Amino acid sequence: MDPNNQDKKNNHTLTLSKIEMRDYGYRVVDTIVEHFDTLQTKDPVTSATRSEMDELLQESVPEEGTKADEVLDFVVQNVLKNNDILSHPKSFAFVPGPSNYISVMADALATGFNIFSGGWSPSPAASELEIVTINWLLKLFNFPVKKGGGIFTSGGSMANLTALITARNYKCGDDFSKAIIYLSDQAHSSNIKAIRISGFKKEQIRIIPTDMEFKISLNKLRNAIAKDRLEGWMPFCIIASAGTTNTGTVDPLEDMGKICKTENLWFHIDGAYGAPAILTKKGKHILKGIRLADSLTIDPHKWLFQPYEIGCLLVKNHKWLKTSFQQNPEYLRDIEGNESEINFYDHGMQLTRRFRALKFYMSVKTFGLGCFRTAIEYNIDLAEKTEELLRKSPFWEVVSPASLAVLNFRYSPIDLRLSEERLDFINRGVAKKITSARKAILATTVLQEKVVLRMCLINPRTTMEDIGSTLKLCQDFADEIRNSTGQ
Ligand SMILES: *Cc1c(COP(=O)(O)O)cnc(C)c1O
């Protein structure tokens, strides 16, 4: 063993001694543990300009090595710290990533063993574990376990793209020039991205308006389909949202499923953040229609508490994936295997894939699905309690009620009758000030032309106290803005 190995100029085998690996590994683990343990005491927000980051991190590629400890120290000090902490209990904006320690370590194992999760033959156990965990999810969402299938992806965007390619291939084949896709004005932007990059033109997209509750208008959807048929287009796919990013709204899935059935359309549901609510009683009720989908996107790195990256696409029939993605090149013939032995490279875009199933498997095994269920229930309750709190106050207006742990509200004191422009200005200012103070990750969105503050409460470690103190701060900032800029 050579403890000075890392200092050697010519370590062309890129190896460390056993002792060095262990010491280095322990330091990395200690750093991660410290991060988890002190989250609460840290400010979740960072901000830096490009020139500040250039100043800190720009350098030309080093020909010579540096001591491993020095590089690690530098990274801990300058790289890891200068990013928002999305797993912080006061990270409320967008869709947070609560994560969990078991899965973090599982990712370390998967990377440590550098397991290739592309084909059965090189990785039978990794492939089997993906089949096992996909089956858990199929069952959870009432998809047929035997016939159904799925694949883990990098995230929801990739799952939506995989769904769209599969749908296009199955429904349209090679000529999709007349095919039309329907989705609401609240659908996630990744769906539009997927539609565009899979070769559809802008004229093939129908954005259907939503009603007062932000659900897709069924009448407008039916009318659009009828009109397109009359004009010679080929309606082909409806994308529903099970938990819109803005308001947590679930589209009328049952009705949309029926329309798809009678019109012979592909039914894709984007449940990236919201679908895991099916684990709870309330969620099961509003997400009942999920069983009607041909394909479903879920994002375990959101409300199934996994670290980045893991998304997932489920399909009613696993053959649809294979017929859309399989290519059979000669250099992969030796590992093709038999029917039941799935090569996940045939089911999606990636050939070389990291072993994503492991973290999901290990965290569910360790905590039990019951803990996930309780965590999601807790989050739904937390959002409802927050709504109650806001409704009791004369300063706040609830703009969209708690739905799948998301709610939107704005500062709007009842007795002051401020103009809409003034309210927009104040609420935008509140989010800016909270961000500058670094105390919470909180952002605005726009609903029915009003600037509103939005909270997505999917972190099981967020407490009512975290929310109370954030709202208090928001109110102080709002008062401050109102007073300093005149009534
Ligand atoms: C987050 C989200 C996506 C995109 O998922 P990524 O994992 O960020 O790629 C798609 N749809 C919805 C509804 C989402 O909330």
The ligand as an ORCA input file, in Angstrom:
! r2SCAN-3c Opt
* xyz 0 1
  C     -41.545     18.055    -12.887
  C     -42.555     17.752    -13.906
  C     -42.175     17.309    -15.176
  C     -40.738     17.239    -15.630
  O     -39.999     16.295    -14.910
  P     -38.398     16.388    -14.800
  O     -38.086     15.278    -13.864
  O     -38.091     17.734    -14.235
  O     -37.833     16.191    -16.151
  C     -43.179     16.968    -16.060
  N     -44.483     17.066    -15.721
  C     -44.879     17.504    -14.496
  C     -46.333     17.584    -14.172
  C     -43.924     17.858    -13.549
  O     -44.321     18.296    -12.344
*
